[in-house]
């Protein structure tokens, strides 16, 4: 079962600082680019994009657009311009990502990977809101942040990352508290009963705040969707396949009992039985419910694939340079953890079903979000989003559909289509300039020539400098 308790590091790095402050140029013009705008339209090559005051002022054929006086002009001939990417499932200020170092390491790492926005699915709300304010005011270079703060759980100690609720009254109070503190949405990991889940759903509706997260084992996907759950995170960890099973009621009762006993072996057996009793009738009914209610799903395929194949982990992976030494050691030591290996074997058997369900949901028109679930072991911040895009293509997306999910889809989910998601007049100038066409090979999203964040142009040299600073900050972390 996915661990809720993760290792914390204490660092000597100050909480101030981070990436260099943002300085937006008076004007920026990208000429002779091929635009992949995420609208689905096929635009001709040799386009010019004019950016003024951090937003896109115009897009059109290079021959017809005259650059404004005194604007910085970038020749983008042979390059491909896409909207900034959004990672819709990260943990950047809690769990494995200690805020004491993650500000200096993860924020620049995200930007250098073309990620201009994130949805944080559980962490220190005060820290996240402080970063968010600093970024949006222009004092800190980083991605836009949408944050839940601590996720709701059915038991345990209250921390910056988790908020235990034991009954309906506590659940309602937690929703009100998090809304008052400034959370953008409510995240659920687990609840002690259906009553508590529906109390959260009802209070979230009253407070006009979205809620999403893991499906508690007591609640079916259809029930959660009908209750207004905005997004369901993960497939396996939400026992999503139970909602497709002809034996759902029986298996769900057994799964709840297994969870109460802490019987992970029973849970593994039930998961396999759910996969084997897939019902096309149940699937059709559930898909109609999800469509009717506008429920989104975040598969997080890459994190499952990475976790289930430790034989592919590399102790000398260059990405480990961006992981503080003590945490990197914990990850490397897990190679010799027999329990981890046994769990990985089970996860590998389950992974095929997650890919199958992802493809089916996509073909049925259920909107899916692109999320990495970093920092799980060897799920590296930034880099793992590109892996997730590739996994979605493997599950049946076209490259263009995967790219749209990470750009326009994120904006649609967040209700921010006026600002993000496509390359159109009036949108915030969050863009990524690529050396190759991502529609021909989704792996080309890794081939980043430059990132434009709110009109601030970061060329390859500037991005490499950000990466070098992040690497140095990670190496400087020590444990008290």
Secondary structure, DSSP 8 states (H G I E B T S, - for coil): ---S--------S-SS--S------SEEEEEEEEEE-SSS----SSEEEEEETTEEEEEEEGGG----TT-EEEE-TT-EEEE-EEEEEE-SSBTTB-HHHHHHHHHHHHHHTTEEEEEE-SS-HHHHHHHHHHHHTTSS---EEEE--SEEESSS---SSEEE--SHHHHHHHHHHHHHHT-SEEEES--S-HHHHHHHHHHHHHHT-EEEE---TTS-HHHHHHTT--EEE-STTTTGGGGGBTTHHHHHHHHHHHHHHT-HHHHHHHHHHHHHTB-HHHHHHHHHHHHHHT-EEE--HHHHHHHT-GGG--TT-GGGGGS-HHHHHHHHHGGG-HHHHHHHHHHHHHHHHHHHHHHHHHHTT--EE----BTSTT--TTHHHHHHHHHHHHTT--HHHHHHHTTHHHHHHHT-TTTSSS--TTSB--EEEESS-TTT-GGGGG-EEEEEETTEEEEHHHHHHHHHHHHHHHHT----
